[in-house]
Amino acid sequence: MDAPFWKTKTLEAMTPAEWESLCDGCGKCCLSKLEDEDTGEIYWTSVGCRLFDAESCRCADYANRLARVPDCVGLTPQNVRTITWLPRTCAYRLVAEGHDLYWWHRLVSGSAETVHEAGISIRGRVKATETDLADPDDYFDYMLDDEP
């Protein structure tokens, strides 16, 4: 039996379909994050992007997200190695760091639901969307104690 592609290929060598399939559907990257200007520390919030579908934990307009949301970060093999706020459980981060995927990842489990069943996704935990907030200071009301 052949080893799965994420164990044998670098991120750069993956096909576009393989790259996209690495996304586990947790939705964490679509949460607003605050960065301390002095320390660079990242603070997670329960505020979702305006395009985030909190039920599916997916972008409602993935193909056009970068044009529609100016601060959306498109993940690439190059930038996943430098983005400090990628979740500890993120498959892109795990593979870039030479780790295997978790049991609940759909490529391992065979089901897109296991990320939710394992409590890894943010399904049911988004308390507001960025369009709900009138002032940047409002984000502080939604700060989380730790990465979700």
C-alpha positions in Angstrom: 0.0 0.0 0.0 1.3 3.4 -1.0 1.9 6.1 1.7 -0.5 9.0 1.6 0.6 12.0 -0.4 1.1 14.3 2.6 3.8 11.9 3.9 5.7 11.6 0.6 5.3 15.1 -1.0 6.5 18.5 0.0 3.8 21.2 0.2 5.3 22.7 -3.0 5.1 19.4 -4.9 1.4 18.8 -4.1 -1.2 19.2 -6.8 -3.8 22.0 -6.3 -6.4 19.3 -5.4 -4.0 17.7 -2.9 -3.2 21.1 -1.4 -6.9 22.0 -1.0 -7.7 18.6 0.5 -5.3 19.3 3.4 -7.7 21.9 4.8 -9.4 20.0 7.7 -12.4 22.4 7.8 -11.9 23.5 11.4 -12.6 27.2 10.4 -10.1 28.5 12.9 -8.2 30.5 10.3 -11.4 32.4 9.6 -11.7 33.8 13.1 -10.5 37.3 13.7 -7.3 37.5 15.7 -5.7 40.4 17.5 -2.0 41.0 17.6 -0.2 42.8 20.4 1.9 45.5 18.6 4.6 45.4 21.2 5.0 41.6 21.7 3.6 40.1 18.6 1.4 37.8 20.7 -1.7 36.6 19.0 -5.1 36.7 20.8 -8.0 34.7 19.3 -11.5 35.9 19.2 -14.9 34.3 18.6 -15.6 36.7 15.7 -15.9 35.1 12.3 -15.0 36.6 8.9 -17.9 38.2 7.0 -17.8 35.3 4.5 -17.5 32.5 7.1 -20.4 30.0 7.2 -20.4 29.0 10.8 -22.5 25.8 10.2 -20.3 24.3 7.5 -17.1 25.9 8.9 -16.2 26.9 5.3 -16.0 30.2 3.4 -19.2 31.1 1.7 -17.3 32.5 -1.3 -13.9 30.7 -1.3 -13.1 31.4 -4.9 -13.5 35.2 -4.5 -12.5 35.6 -0.8 -9.2 37.4 -1.5 -10.9 40.0 -3.6 -13.9 40.4 -1.2 -12.1 40.5 2.1 -9.0 42.7 2.0 -7.3 41.2 5.0 -8.0 37.5 4.0 -4.7 35.6 3.9 -4.5 33.0 1.1 -2.4 30.1 2.4 0.5 29.0 0.2 3.3 26.5 0.7 5.6 29.4 1.2 3.6 31.4 3.8 2.3 28.5 5.9 5.8 28.2 7.2 5.9 31.8 8.5 2.3 32.5 9.6 2.5 32.5 13.4 -1.2 32.3 14.0 -2.0 29.1 12.2 -3.7 26.8 14.7 -1.5 24.1 16.3 -3.8 21.5 14.7 -3.7 23.0 11.2 -2.8 20.3 8.6 -0.7 22.8 6.5 1.3 23.6 9.6 1.7 20.0 10.7 2.9 18.8 7.3 5.2 21.8 6.9 6.7 20.9 10.3 7.1 17.2 9.3 4.2 15.9 11.5 1.4 13.5 10.5 -2.3 14.4 10.4 -4.5 13.7 13.4 -7.0 10.8 13.4 -9.9 13.2 13.0 -8.6 14.8 9.8 -10.9 13.8 6.9 -8.0 12.4 4.9 -7.3 10.0 7.7 -10.8 9.3 9.0 -12.6 9.3 5.6 -15.2 11.7 7.0 -15.5 15.5 6.9 -17.5 15.3 10.1 -14.8 13.9 12.4 -13.2 17.4 12.8 -16.5 18.5 14.3 -17.2 15.4 16.3 -13.7 15.6 17.9 -14.4 19.2 19.0 -11.6 20.6 16.9 -13.7 22.9 14.7 -15.3 26.1 15.7 -18.8 25.0 14.7 -21.2 26.4 17.3 -18.5 28.7 18.8 -18.7 31.8 16.6 -20.4 34.5 18.6 -20.3 37.4 16.1 -19.2 38.2 12.6 -17.0 41.1 11.8 -19.9 42.9 10.2 -21.7 42.8 13.5 -19.0 45.0 15.2 -19.2 48.8 14.8 -15.9 49.7 16.4 -12.5 47.9 16.4 -12.5 48.0 20.2 -15.6 45.7 20.1 -13.3 42.8 19.3 -12.0 42.9 22.8 -15.4 41.7 24.1 -14.9 38.5 22.1 -11.4 37.6 23.1 -10.8 34.0 24.0 -8.4 32.7 26.7 -6.6 30.5 24.3 -6.6 29.1 20.8 -10.0 27.5 20.2 
